[in-house]
């Protein structure tokens, strides 16, 4: 995980706790996927939930939740950062 490696350069302990926090936030999405903000300009079904300076991007697919990307909020985030959904499910 690139985020953990980056944080660990300055603070290895914080890298571990930050990854745990991200995991917890992603786990919480499984129980309440609608809590994020819809971001249709980034792709079909994309939603976003902030965590500190990072943004968790995800989609609901049937009864599953797919974490698409976790990106720093200062990045110029656009449609090209996300894969298109195959409408056939394949």
C-alpha positions in Angstrom: 0.0 0.0 0.0 1.7 3.2 -1.2 0.1 5.3 1.4 1.6 3.3 4.3 5.0 3.3 2.6 4.9 7.1 2.2 3.8 7.7 5.8 6.3 5.2 7.2 9.2 7.2 5.8 8.5 9.7 8.6 6.6 7.7 11.2 6.4 3.9 10.9 4.0 3.6 13.9 1.6 6.1 12.4 1.7 4.3 9.1 0.3 1.2 10.8 -2.4 3.0 12.7 -3.4 4.9 9.6 -3.8 1.7 7.6 -5.9 0.3 10.5 -8.1 3.4 10.4 -8.6 3.2 6.7 -9.5 -0.5 7.0 -12.1 0.4 9.6 -13.6 3.1 7.5 -13.8 0.8 4.5 -15.4 -1.9 6.7 -18.0 0.6 7.9 -18.9 1.3 4.3 -20.0 -2.3 4.0 -22.8 -1.7 6.5 -23.8 1.8 5.2 -22.6 2.3 1.6 -24.8 5.3 1.1 -22.9 7.5 3.5 -20.4 8.6 0.9 -21.0 11.4 -1.6 -22.0 10.5 -5.2 -19.4 11.5 -7.7 -20.9 10.7 -11.1 -18.4 12.9 -13.0 -15.8 10.3 -12.1 -17.7 7.3 -13.4 -20.8 5.4 -13.1 -21.7 4.6 -9.5 -18.6 6.2 -8.0 -19.0 7.4 -4.4 -16.5 9.1 -2.1 -15.8 9.2 1.6 -13.1 11.4 3.1 -10.7 10.2 5.7 -8.4 12.9 6.9 -6.6 14.2 3.8 -7.4 11.1 1.8 -10.5 10.2 -0.2 -11.9 6.7 -0.4 -13.6 6.1 -3.8 -15.9 3.1 -4.1 -18.8 1.6 -6.0 -21.6 -0.7 -5.0 -21.9 -3.7 -7.3 -24.9 -5.9 -6.6 -24.6 -6.8 -2.9 -20.8 -6.1 -2.9 -18.8 -3.0 -2.3 -15.6 -2.4 -4.3 -13.0 0.1 -3.1 -11.7 1.6 -6.3 -9.0 4.0 -5.1 -7.7 5.8 -2.1 -6.2 9.1 -3.1 -4.8 12.1 -1.5 -7.3 15.0 -1.6 -4.7 17.4 -3.1 -4.5 15.4 -6.3 -6.2 16.4 -9.5 -8.7 13.5 -9.6 -10.6 12.8 -12.8 -12.5 10.3 -14.8 -9.3 8.6 -16.1 -8.4 7.6 -12.5 -11.2 5.0 -12.5 -12.0 1.9 -14.6 -15.2 1.8 -16.5 -17.8 -0.7 -15.3 -18.5 -3.6 -17.7 -22.3 -3.6 -17.9 -22.3 -7.4 -18.5 -20.6 -7.9 -15.1 -17.7 -9.6 -16.7 
